[in-house]
Structures are given as structure tokens and as C-alpha cells.
Amino acid sequence: MENTENKGYILGCQNNSDICHYRCCDQSTTTSYDFCQENAILLYPGEWEKEVKERKKHILISDDDNHTGKLGYCDKENFDQSQCNPLQNFKPLDCHSYPFFPVIADGKLKLAIDSKRCPLSKDIQQLREHYRFILNEWMRVVGNNEKVKTWIGNISLDGYEIIDNF
């Protein structure tokens, strides 16, 4: 069986979709009662600006200065999220990373997992390859942009737990 995790698909997602209903792709809007960082797309400093307008028109920005990054959400009224494809439209690293998000712990870049919303967090062994791929992606981004490390250090997400020794 071909492993497709590093292409933006996590094999276990489909098997768990009846539990979470793809909650990861259901961001809150600024008018929603549950609008917060955990229910938004977090864009690191410079990520939004480097993408061409046409490829990012499906994302609406709700906070232009979230610790020097941005908060956004998909425009569900005008974009079929089931057709999200990073080869055709802009897919932020936060979206690629889920259920992980980077943290700085003990001076090192690590990943935390959304243990509150994602059923895959109950059996993280199935996410081992995705973890490695995403950690390398964040290390590359931090290595190219020092502002991103500071931004990561200022983000605190409720329900995310740091993974050590993975």
C-alpha cells in the first residue's frame, strides 16, 4: 500500500471521520461563538504575503496581526473544501500540519498534538511518519525566517499536548 501521508493526506483520517466529521477543516468565522486560534488557520509571519492572490482567494483573513502572523478561515460559501489540493490552491502549513502544531519547549522546536479535537491523537503511532515530515517542514521554515520562531513561542493552543520522544 502506498503511503500518502507526506502528500498531505493522513490515512487514518477517513477511518475516523465518523467521529470528528473532519473538524480540522471546519474553522470558525469571526461571527461564530467559538472563534479562537484553535478554530482558525494560523499563518506564520510572511506565509500569506509570499503566496499569489489567485491561489489564496479561498482564505479569508480574520486577524491581520496575530503575533505578527495572521488568522484565517476557508470561505466555505465559495470553496468546496473537499477539493482542497495544494497543487491547485494555497494550503497553509498549519493545514498540512494538523493535528500537530509547532511549539518551542526546552529551547527546541517540537510538535504538539490536538488531543482535544482529533481522534487520531488516541493512537499517535499511526502519525509517526506525518510527525517527522511536519517537524522537518517547520524546522525548514524556522531556519529561513527567525520571526517564525518568535511567533511560535507566542502561540498557545488549548487542548494541544507536546509530544516528546516520538
TORTI-926373 format. One line per 5 residues: number of its first residue (from 1); their letters; for each residue x, z negated, y negated of C-alpha. Coordinates in Angstrom, 2 decimals, m for minus. Example, Ala and Ser with C-alpha at 12.3 -4.5 7.8 and 13.67 -1.06 7.14 Angstrom:
1> as> 12.30,m7.80,4.50; 13.67,m7.14,1.06
// end
This chain:
1> mente> 0.00,0.00,0.00; 1.34,0.92,m3.43; 1.93,m1.98,m5.78; 0.38,m1.12,m9.13; 0.84,m4.45,m10.94
6> nkgyi> 3.65,m3.19,m13.14; 1.46,m0.32,m14.34; m0.99,m2.70,m16.00; m3.25,m3.37,m13.05; m3.28,m6.61,m11.07
11> lgcqn> m4.54,m6.00,m7.58; m6.30,m9.38,m7.33; m8.44,m8.78,m10.42; m11.04,m6.64,m8.73; m11.43,m9.15,m5.90
16> nsdic> m12.09,m11.95,m8.40; m14.21,m10.05,m10.91; m17.41,m11.51,m9.50; m16.11,m14.94,m10.56; m14.77,m14.15,m14.04
21> hyrcc> m16.55,m10.86,m14.84; m13.30,m9.56,m16.38; m13.35,m12.30,m19.04; m9.85,m11.23,m20.10; m11.30,m8.08,m21.67
26> dqstt> m14.15,m9.88,m23.42; m12.77,m11.00,m26.76; m14.81,m12.87,m29.34; m15.61,m11.41,m32.73; m15.27,m13.36,m35.95
31> tsydf> m19.02,m13.97,m35.94; m19.04,m15.41,m32.40; m19.43,m19.14,m31.88; m16.35,m19.18,m29.62; m13.98,m17.20,m31.85
36> cqena> m10.44,m18.54,m31.40; m6.96,m17.41,m30.36; m7.79,m17.81,m26.66; m10.65,m15.30,m27.01; m8.78,m12.73,m29.06
41> illyp> m5.96,m10.24,m28.72; m2.77,m11.75,m30.12; m0.50,m9.15,m31.69; 3.09,m10.19,m32.28; 4.78,m9.52,m35.66
46> gewek> 5.31,m5.80,m36.08; 3.37,m4.71,m32.98; 0.32,m3.47,m34.89; 2.36,m1.75,m37.58; 4.51,0.30,m35.20
51> evker> 1.51,1.92,m33.50; m0.08,5.11,m34.84; m3.56,4.78,m36.34; m5.32,7.12,m33.92; m4.21,5.16,m30.83
56> kkhil> m5.30,1.78,m32.22; m8.70,2.58,m33.75; m10.48,0.73,m30.89; m9.00,m2.61,m32.00; m10.46,m4.43,m34.97
61> isddd> m8.24,m6.94,m36.77; m9.93,m10.26,m37.47; m6.93,m12.20,m38.82; m4.19,m10.34,m40.67; m1.81,m13.31,m40.76
66> nhtgk> m1.88,m15.35,m37.59; 1.56,m16.99,m37.86; 2.92,m13.61,m39.07; 1.17,m11.78,m36.22; m2.43,m10.62,m36.05
71> lgycd> m5.60,m11.48,m34.14; m7.83,m8.67,m32.99; m10.55,m7.67,m30.58; m11.76,m4.47,m28.94; m14.55,m2.62,m30.67
76> kenfd> m16.93,m2.65,m27.70; m19.57,m0.76,m29.65; m17.29,2.29,m29.92; m14.87,1.91,m26.99; m15.51,1.75,m23.25
81> qsqcn> m13.06,m0.91,m22.13; m13.27,0.23,m18.54; m11.44,3.36,m19.73; m8.57,1.43,m21.32; m5.39,3.29,m20.48
86> plqnf> m2.07,2.59,m22.21; m1.15,6.26,m21.87; m4.15,7.23,m24.00; m4.74,4.27,m26.29; m2.80,1.32,m27.67
91> kpldc> m2.79,m1.62,m25.25; m1.09,m4.64,m26.87; 1.47,m6.61,m24.89; m0.93,m9.57,m24.89; m3.38,m7.44,m22.90
96> hsypf> m0.68,m6.29,m20.48; 0.49,m9.88,m20.08; m2.75,m11.56,m19.15; m3.20,m14.08,m17.54; 0.21,m15.00,m18.92
101> fpvia> 1.35,m15.69,m22.46; 4.91,m16.48,m23.56; 5.99,m19.96,m24.62; 9.26,m21.47,m25.75; 9.98,m24.54,m23.59
106> dgklk> 13.27,m26.38,m23.40; 14.69,m23.68,m25.68; 13.90,m20.94,m23.16; 11.33,m18.17,m23.03; 8.86,m18.90,m20.25
111> laids> 5.33,m17.88,m19.39; 2.20,m20.00,m19.34; m0.90,m19.07,m17.35; m4.53,m19.24,m18.42; m5.65,m21.80,m15.87
116> krcpl> m8.95,m22.37,m17.68; m10.43,m18.86,m17.59; m8.61,m16.81,m14.96; m9.41,m17.34,m11.26; m6.06,m15.78,m10.32
121> skdiq> m4.38,m18.95,m11.61; m5.63,m20.76,m8.49; m3.30,m18.67,m6.32; m0.46,m17.62,m8.59; 1.72,m16.39,m5.72
126> qlreh> m0.17,m13.08,m5.91; 1.06,m12.80,m9.52; 4.78,m13.16,m8.77; 5.68,m9.52,m9.49; 3.46,m9.39,m12.57
131> yrfil> 5.11,m12.59,m13.84; 8.61,m11.11,m13.51; 7.63,m7.83,m15.14; 5.87,m9.53,m18.07; 8.63,m12.08,m18.62
136> newmr> 11.13,m9.20,m18.85; 8.89,m7.37,m21.32; 8.63,m10.42,m23.58; 12.40,m11.03,m23.32; 12.98,m7.45,m24.45
141> vvgnn> 10.59,m7.83,m27.41; 12.09,m11.18,m28.47; 15.57,m9.68,m28.16; 14.61,m6.87,m30.54; 12.69,m8.97,m33.08
146> ekvkt> 13.68,m12.57,m33.89; 10.35,m13.07,m35.72; 8.57,m12.81,m32.38; 10.36,m15.88,m31.02; 9.26,m17.88,m34.07
151> wigni> 5.72,m16.52,m33.71; 5.59,m17.54,m30.03; 6.75,m21.03,m30.98; 3.83,m21.35,m33.41; 1.12,m20.28,m30.94
156> sldgy> m0.61,m22.96,m28.88; m3.30,m21.84,m26.44; m5.80,m24.27,m24.97; m6.03,m24.05,m21.19; m2.62,m22.44,m20.67
161> eiidn> m0.10,m24.23,m18.44; 3.64,m23.49,m18.37; 4.91,m22.15,m15.08; 8.31,m23.45,m14.00; 10.38,m22.39,m11.02
166> f> 8.42,m19.26,m10.22
// end
